[in-house]
Each structure stands twice: as structure tokens, then as C-alpha cells.
Amino acid sequence: MSTVMSARVVVITGASSGIGAEIARQLAAKEGCSVNLVLAARNAAQLDAVAGECAALGAQTLCVPTDVGIQIQCRRLVITALERFGRIDVLVNNAGRSAHALFEEVEDLSWYEELMRVNLWGSVWCTQAALPALKASGGRIVAVSSLAGLVGVPGRTAYSATKFAMTGFFEALRAEMKGHGVSVTTAYPGVVATRIRYRGFNAQGGEMGSSALKEEGAMSVEECARLIIAGMDGRKREVVMTAKGKIGRFLKLLAPRLVEKMALAALKQDVRPH
């Protein structure tokens, strides 16, 4: 059997930049020719650049330009991966978009629907398409959620809704897949040093252009990717990445008002509710 066909196959959405691209680079550096990387995102040029970096480290790569907000493209991604490599061992549902807007300032909710298609439905559609292959390989599913999927954050009603939905979906799926040998790992990053918040939706449905969160002390994208990979390889149920996140989820049950204060404190002064 050739090295390419025997290497594990990892499908990563949102792989053109940020966390997804760094997961790909770290897997390539760690596993070299023992990993086949299927990289998916909308920006084909950026995908090719990431693929080039991974190939230079020895990994076999396949770029599949994909908008996960469109179901047929999610199905095509999985079909293309199987046609090329014959199997899928890991699906990393990382593609997502951010948003920040006070709900009372939103007039047109159509971008709420678009955000839900990308953050939730993109993960659901990709997972449904890949599930038979993952069951056959006893594979791993990774869902990159957010601390906003554990604690509601002011100004993040849309984003929190999509991430809470991811949390519920993958928690239920984990139980369903237990008897099939398929693990489901949900990752909950806090503020990570990427550009995702700058490209997020604002109240009018345009791009933010800046971050509404305090970026000081943001986790490096390298550390975030490392923690996700460790959780994936260890078949962990959850990866909560910050001390505040770990404390906050328990305080939410015991002292919810304190958690609300913590959430407000994470926002810049000029974007807090008045």
C-alpha cells in the first residue's frame, strides 16, 4: 500500500487562515508524509498558500474551495476527499464567522440567518456527509466552538446563538456515536490572536473592521491549534482553553450575575450596552 493511501486523512474547514491553517501546518510538521490534508475554505489563493507550506513539510494536500454555508458544497468537499484518498479519519469543523452587535440595534436579521448557516449548518452538513466514512474508520470529529458557546456574551447574541447550537448538536452526536467508535471533541477557544473578529458582522450586516473585544493577552493561534490537536488525538470530549472559561462555566450555575460581569469586562468600553 502506498504511503499516501495508508496515511490518515484529515479534512479541515476554514483552512485558509487563522486556527484552521495553523492546525494544518502543525499536523504537517508533526506527521509529514503520514498525513493527507484536505483543506477547505472560500479563498482558493490562500488555500493554495497554506497547502504549499504543508507540502513543504512532507504532507500530501488537496485543496477544495468550499463555502460551508451551501450544503451541496459541503457534500462535494467530502466526495472529493473520498475520491482522492478513499477514506476520512478526521473532520475538523473549524469554518466560522464572528459578529458583534447589540440586538436592539439590529434592524435586518437576515445576517443572523447567514451566520447560523456558516457556523452551525456548515458543521452539520459536513458532518452528515462525512459520517459514513468516519464510522468506517472509527474516526474523530472536531467542532471548533467558542467560550461564547458556553456563556452568553453581551453584544454577541447572534454569535453566541450559533455556538450554543454547535455545543448542543455535537454533545448529542457524541452520545449517538459512542457505540460506533467515533469520538467527538468540542473545542472552546477564548480570544485568539486571529483576524476573525475584524471580519465579523456588525449591526448593519457589514464587516466590523475592528475587534469589539479586548485583544490584550489573546491566546496565540499556535497554542490554540496545539490544544485542539491534543484534544483531537486524545479523543477528549471537550477542550476548554482558558482558566476563565473553566471557572466561568461552573460559576454560571452558582453565581450567574458574576459571570455576566466577567463577560462585560471582556468588551471594550465603547461597545458595552448602556
MARNUVEX-19064 format. One line per field, with one value per residue (C-alpha): x, y, z; residue in three letters. Coordinates in steps of 0.5 Angstrom, whole numbers. Layout:
// residues N
xx	[X, ...]
yy	[Y, ...]
zz	[Z, ...]
type	[ALA, ...]
***
This chain:
// residues 274
xx	[0, 3, 4, -1, -6, -4, -3, -9, -14, -16, -21, -20, -25, -24, -17, -14, -12, -12, -14, -15, -9, -5, -8, -6, 1, 2, 0, 4, 10, 9, 7, 10, 8, 4, -2, -6, -9, -16, -16, -23, -25, -27, -21, -17, -11, -10, -12, -6, -1, -3, -2, 5, 7, 4, 7, 14, 14, 12, 4, 0, -5, -12, -15, -22, -25, -31, -37, -39, -46, -48, -50, -48, -41, -40, -42, -38, -32, -33, -34, -28, -24, -26, -25, -18, -16, -21, -22, -23, -20, -21, -26, -25, -31, -27, -30, -34, -35, -36, -41, -42, -48, -53, -59, -63, -59, -60, -66, -65, -64, -62, -55, -57, -59, -53, -48, -52, -51, -44, -43, -48, -50, -44, -41, -48, -48, -40, -41, -47, -44, -37, -41, -41, -33, -32, -36, -32, -25, -27, -25, -25, -30, -27, -32, -29, -34, -32, -33, -39, -42, -42, -43, -47, -43, -47, -47, -46, -53, -52, -45, -47, -53, -49, -44, -49, -53, -46, -45, -52, -51, -44, -46, -52, -48, -42, -47, -50, -43, -40, -42, -39, -32, -33, -30, -33, -29, -31, -26, -28, -23, -23, -20, -15, -10, -13, -17, -24, -27, -25, -28, -35, -42, -43, -51, -52, -49, -43, -36, -33, -27, -24, -25, -30, -26, -20, -15, -9, -7, -10, -8, -3, -6, 0, -2, -10, -8, -4, -9, -14, -10, -8, -15, -17, -11, -13, -21, -22, -30, -28, -22, -24, -18, -17, -18, -23, -27, -26, -28, -34, -38, -38, -40, -45, -49, -47, -46, -49, -49, -42, -41, -45, -40, -34, -37, -38, -31, -28, -31, -28, -31, -34, -38, -41, -49, -51]
yy	[0, 7, 12, 17, 11, 9, 16, 19, 23, 30, 35, 42, 47, 54, 52, 59, 63, 63, 57, 52, 54, 53, 46, 44, 47, 43, 37, 37, 39, 33, 28, 29, 24, 20, 25, 27, 34, 36, 44, 47, 55, 60, 63, 59, 63, 63, 55, 54, 58, 54, 48, 50, 51, 44, 40, 43, 39, 33, 33, 31, 36, 37, 44, 44, 51, 51, 55, 51, 56, 52, 45, 42, 45, 41, 35, 36, 37, 30, 27, 30, 28, 21, 20, 22, 19, 13, 15, 20, 19, 26, 32, 39, 43, 50, 55, 60, 68, 73, 78, 84, 88, 90, 86, 93, 96, 90, 92, 87, 80, 77, 76, 73, 67, 67, 67, 61, 57, 58, 57, 51, 49, 48, 44, 40, 39, 37, 32, 29, 28, 25, 21, 14, 15, 17, 11, 6, 9, 10, 17, 23, 29, 36, 42, 49, 53, 58, 61, 64, 58, 56, 63, 69, 75, 82, 84, 77, 75, 72, 69, 66, 63, 60, 57, 55, 51, 48, 46, 42, 39, 36, 34, 30, 27, 25, 20, 17, 16, 12, 6, 7, 8, 16, 21, 28, 33, 40, 46, 52, 58, 65, 71, 68, 73, 72, 77, 73, 79, 84, 81, 79, 82, 89, 91, 93, 87, 90, 88, 90, 93, 92, 88, 89, 85, 87, 84, 84, 78, 74, 67, 65, 62, 57, 55, 55, 50, 46, 45, 43, 38, 35, 34, 31, 26, 24, 24, 28, 31, 38, 43, 49, 53, 59, 59, 64, 59, 53, 58, 61, 55, 53, 60, 60, 55, 58, 66, 68, 75, 75, 71, 77, 82, 78, 78, 85, 86, 83, 88, 95, 100, 104, 98, 96, 96, 103]
zz	[0, -2, 4, 1, 2, 8, 12, 16, 12, 16, 13, 16, 14, 15, 13, 9, 15, 23, 27, 21, 17, 24, 25, 18, 19, 26, 23, 17, 21, 26, 22, 15, 10, 15, 14, 8, 9, 5, 6, 5, 5, 0, -1, -6, -7, 1, 1, -4, 0, 6, 2, 0, 7, 9, 3, 4, 11, 7, 8, 2, 1, -3, -4, -4, -5, -1, 2, 8, 8, 2, 3, -4, -3, 4, 0, -5, 0, 3, -4, -7, -1, -1, -9, -8, -1, 0, 7, 12, 19, 22, 20, 24, 23, 24, 19, 22, 22, 28, 30, 35, 35, 41, 39, 40, 34, 29, 24, 19, 22, 15, 17, 23, 19, 15, 21, 23, 16, 17, 24, 25, 19, 16, 21, 21, 13, 13, 19, 16, 9, 12, 18, 14, 12, 20, 22, 18, 20, 27, 26, 30, 29, 32, 33, 34, 38, 43, 50, 47, 46, 54, 57, 53, 52, 51, 44, 41, 41, 34, 35, 42, 39, 33, 38, 43, 38, 36, 43, 44, 37, 38, 45, 43, 37, 42, 45, 39, 36, 42, 40, 33, 36, 33, 38, 38, 41, 42, 43, 46, 45, 48, 45, 40, 36, 29, 25, 25, 30, 25, 19, 23, 22, 25, 27, 20, 17, 14, 17, 24, 21, 28, 34, 40, 45, 49, 45, 50, 53, 47, 46, 40, 35, 35, 42, 41, 35, 39, 44, 39, 36, 43, 45, 38, 38, 46, 44, 49, 50, 51, 51, 55, 53, 59, 66, 66, 61, 66, 72, 68, 66, 74, 76, 71, 76, 82, 81, 74, 76, 77, 70, 67, 70, 67, 60, 60, 63, 56, 52, 50, 54, 48, 45, 52, 53, 56]
type	[MET, SER, THR, VAL, MET, SER, ALA, ARG, VAL, VAL, VAL, ILE, THR, GLY, ALA, SER, SER, GLY, ILE, GLY, ALA, GLU, ILE, ALA, ARG, GLN, LEU, ALA, ALA, LYS, GLU, GLY, CYS, SER, VAL, ASN, LEU, VAL, LEU, ALA, ALA, ARG, ASN, ALA, ALA, GLN, LEU, ASP, ALA, VAL, ALA, GLY, GLU, CYS, ALA, ALA, LEU, GLY, ALA, GLN, THR, LEU, CYS, VAL, PRO, THR, ASP, VAL, GLY, ILE, GLN, ILE, GLN, CYS, ARG, ARG, LEU, VAL, ILE, THR, ALA, LEU, GLU, ARG, PHE, GLY, ARG, ILE, ASP, VAL, LEU, VAL, ASN, ASN, ALA, GLY, ARG, SER, ALA, HIS, ALA, LEU, PHE, GLU, GLU, VAL, GLU, ASP, LEU, SER, TRP, TYR, GLU, GLU, LEU, MET, ARG, VAL, ASN, LEU, TRP, GLY, SER, VAL, TRP, CYS, THR, GLN, ALA, ALA, LEU, PRO, ALA, LEU, LYS, ALA, SER, GLY, GLY, ARG, ILE, VAL, ALA, VAL, SER, SER, LEU, ALA, GLY, LEU, VAL, GLY, VAL, PRO, GLY, ARG, THR, ALA, TYR, SER, ALA, THR, LYS, PHE, ALA, MET, THR, GLY, PHE, PHE, GLU, ALA, LEU, ARG, ALA, GLU, MET, LYS, GLY, HIS, GLY, VAL, SER, VAL, THR, THR, ALA, TYR, PRO, GLY, VAL, VAL, ALA, THR, ARG, ILE, ARG, TYR, ARG, GLY, PHE, ASN, ALA, GLN, GLY, GLY, GLU, MET, GLY, SER, SER, ALA, LEU, LYS, GLU, GLU, GLY, ALA, MET, SER, VAL, GLU, GLU, CYS, ALA, ARG, LEU, ILE, ILE, ALA, GLY, MET, ASP, GLY, ARG, LYS, ARG, GLU, VAL, VAL, MET, THR, ALA, LYS, GLY, LYS, ILE, GLY, ARG, PHE, LEU, LYS, LEU, LEU, ALA, PRO, ARG, LEU, VAL, GLU, LYS, MET, ALA, LEU, ALA, ALA, LEU, LYS, GLN, ASP, VAL, ARG, PRO, HIS]
***
